[in-house]
Amino acid sequence: MVSRRRVAPLSEPLEGGARPAGTVARVFTVAMMVVALATLDRVPAWPWLLTCDALVLVLVALVERAPSSGRLAAVAGLWYPFLLIPTYYGQLGVIGLGVGHVHDLAMQRWDAALFGGQPSVAWHLAMPWPALSWVLHACYLSHYLIFIGVPLWLWWRAGREECERAVFTITLAFFVCYLAFALFPVAGPGYWFPRPAGPESRVATARLVYGVLDSGSSYGTAFPSSHVAASWAAVLVARKRAPVLAAILAPVALGLAAGTVYGQFHYAVDAAAGAAVGLVCFGAGDWLRTRLARPGTPS
């Protein structure tokens, strides 16, 4: 891990103008507006979705045109892309329920072809072990700590630009997955097969995951797994400036990917595709940031 150094205070001015994260957010938002218009005959809430998307475009413009000095502007300029993640996750659920058509049968065929069956059903039945379930569901819950914690750690230990780089890469992974959800909705095995009911389902972490998903899961958002994609994007982006942190989080991210299948939240191909998205977004992230950055903006 890099040695600790003094980082700039949060109130240090940021350069004004469009930033790479803002450009990606605008492109994604326009794409979601196109999706909403394409499904307006099946999604009664489409006027509200378009209104929400328009407000997002206004938000991005306001953040990037706000005075660049001050603590609030600095925090907003770094972290606002993460505010869009739950917003669009909910919007995708509305679209998924309205459209109704999902591609789960194709996912089940892919799992059968690649893994010889349905791992999301067979694994927990073959190994209904409370200890294994506790660990894998705990890893699943760690998703939120990983994708938020890595940028925070990098800001503290490596500086604002490394934090912004992490936020950009992680947000890019989410947006790629979200576009896949919009174009190729998959509900996930939890909607098709009976929920695990053995001893593996009664451990505290499993009950907590079920509670979270029951209260906030969006229909049609299984392929590829955004949990896996964002977590692996975060781990990979940490390797350069925080290799020890990346080494600590890598087994957790691996357990998270396994937990999505063991807990029957995703098909195995969902988890594999999510890992691939995380890897591609990490590999392309710096290249894309450089080309999206305008003169005078962080790259």
DAGI-V797477 format. One line per field, one symbol per residue. phi: phi as a letter, one per 40 degrees, with the letter a starting at -180 (. if undefined). burial: # if it has 16 or more other C-alpha atoms within 10 Angstrom, else .. A space follows every 50 residues. Layout:
phi=???
burial=???
//
This chain:
phi=.cccbcbccccccbccgcbdccccccccccccccccccbccbbccdcccc ccccccccdcccccbcdcchccccccccbcdcccccdccccccccccccg cbbcccccccccccbgibdcbcccccbccdcccdcccccdccdccccccc cccccccbhccccccccccccdccccccccdccacbchcccbbdcdbccc cbcccccccccccccacbcgbbbcccdcccccccccccccbaccdccccd cccccccccccdcgcacccccccccccdccccccdcdcccccccdgbcb
burial=.........#...#########.###.###.##.##..##..#..#..## .##..##..#..##...#....##..######.#...############. .#.#..##.##......####..#...#.#.############..###.# ##########.#####################.#######.....#...# #.#.##..##.......#####################..###.##..## .############################.##..##.##..##....##
//
